[in-house]
Amino acid sequence: MKNSWHVATAAEAITAAQFARCGWDISVQYGANQPEYDLVAVDGSRVLKISVKGSQDGAWGLTQSYKEKATYHEAIDTWLQRHGPKTVFCFVQFYEVQLSSLPRMYLAMPEEIAVWLKNAAKGRGVTTLSESHAWTNRAHAAGTIDVIPDEWRFTADRVNALADRLDQMA
């Protein structure tokens, strides 16, 4: 894709399509000054506010803007405070995906993401959620690999599990 606008637009469209394939009604927000989510998915009385993040390099930068004069864990905590507990993130990955194939997709709640970010790099923490990152010998976490959990993969079961969890929070 040519630039970040194309990545974001494609990610939102594919996310909306996948939720629709799971039987959810979709409302997409357009324009400036959107709240923390990009689209709303509705299934009966269940509602998911979804923040879509697209990438074409294998990772999603999330907390780097909070890192100045803060530890990794402090930056992650600040990021977490800025996201409602009922928002679901959909991460869409186009890296090494042919046009004829669907991108890899993941669903996670803010607190799940914060835990992953804090545990990465042998617990030092990171600002970027990576699909898979192998730490080199010169890194703090040398010899380890941080990988997105399999249970985050976008499936109908994952969508329903997150919706049920959010219903219990209400």
N, C-alpha and C positions, 0 to 999 in steps of 0.2 A: 504494500500500500504506500501511497505517496507521502502522507504526513499523519500527525496525531489526530487531526479532525476525521480523516478517513477511517482510522483505526477505531475511534470512539463511535462513529456513526455505524460502522459495520458491527461492532460489539453490541450496541443497543438493539439493532435490528435482529441479530441472531438470538439474543437473549429473549426478546419479545416472542420470536417465533418458537423457541423451545418451550417457553411457558405455555404458549397456545397449544402446542403439540401435546402437552400434559393436561389439557382441558381447562386451563385458567383463562379468564378474560383479562385483557391487558389494556392499560391506559398509559400512554407515553406522554411525558412532559416535553415541551419544546420551549425555546426562548431563554432569555437571560434570567438570572436570579432564581434558579431552581433551588428547592430545599435540598437536603442531603441525599435525596434519592432521584433516580432517573425515570423510573416507571413503577406502576402499581399493578400487582397481579391479584385477581380476586377469584375465589372459588367458593361460591355460596356465601357463608358468613366469614370465611377466612380471607385475610388481607395481608399481602406481603409488600412492603416498601423496599424496592430493590435499587441499590447503587451498582452501576455497571462500570467495570474497569477493563479496558482492552489493552492488549500488549502484542507486540510483534518481535520482542527480544528475549522472551522467557521469564520476565519478571515484571512486577508492578511496584513502582515507588509509592510508598504510603506515608511514611513519617519523617522524611528528610527535612521538610520545612519546619519541623518542631525540634530539630536536632541541635541547632545553634545554642550554645551555652547550656546544654542539657546532656545527660547520659542517654544511652539508647533506651533504657527502661523508662526514664522520665519522658522522653519524646513519645514513646509508645503510649504511656498513660495519658498524655495530653491529647494525642490523636483519638484514643478511646473515648475520652470525655466529650469530644466533639461529635460523636456518633451515637444516635439513639440506640438503645438496646434492642429495639424491634426492627432495625434495618437489617436487611440481608444483602451481603455483597455477592455479586456474580462476577467472577474473574474469567475473562475470555482470552485465550492464548492462540495467536495466529502464527507463532514462530514455527517454521518448517512444516506448515500445513498447506497442502496443495489446494488450489481454488475449488477442486471437485470434492473436497472433504470438509466436514464440519470442524471448526476449531475445538481445542480442548477447553472444557468449561468446568468451573468449580463454584460451589456455593458455601458461604461461611458467614457466621454472625460476628459482629465486632469483637466480642470477648474471645472467641476462638482464634481470630486473627491475631489479637494482642498476645495471647499465650504463645502462639507459634513464633511470632516475631521476637518475643523475649527469650524463648528457648533456643533460637537459632544461634549459630556461631558458639556452640558449647555454653550457652546461657549468657553470653555477653549481650546478645541482642543485635538486631539489624534494622535498617530503615526500609528494606525492600523485601517483599514477598517473592520468593523465587520458586518456580516449579521444581527445580532441582539444582542445587548449587554444591559443587565439590570444592572444599577449601584446600588451597595449596599449602605447601610446606612453610611458606612465609606468613601465613595467616594465624590469628589467634586460635582458630578452630581447625588447625591443620589435621588432615586425615579424616575429617568427618564430611558427611553429605547431608544437607538439609533438603527435605522433600515434602511437598504438600501432601497431607494425608489422603489416602485413597477414598475415605468416607466423604470428602468434600466434593467428589466428582458429581457433576450435574446429572442426576437421575430423577425419575418420578418419585422414587422412594425417598431420596434426599429432600426434594421439594416438600413432600408431605410431612416428613419428620420435622423439618424446620417450621412449617406452618402449625403443626400440632404443638411444638414447643412454645411458639409465640402465643398460641391460644391459651396455654396454661399460665402464661405470664400476665394475661389480661385480668 
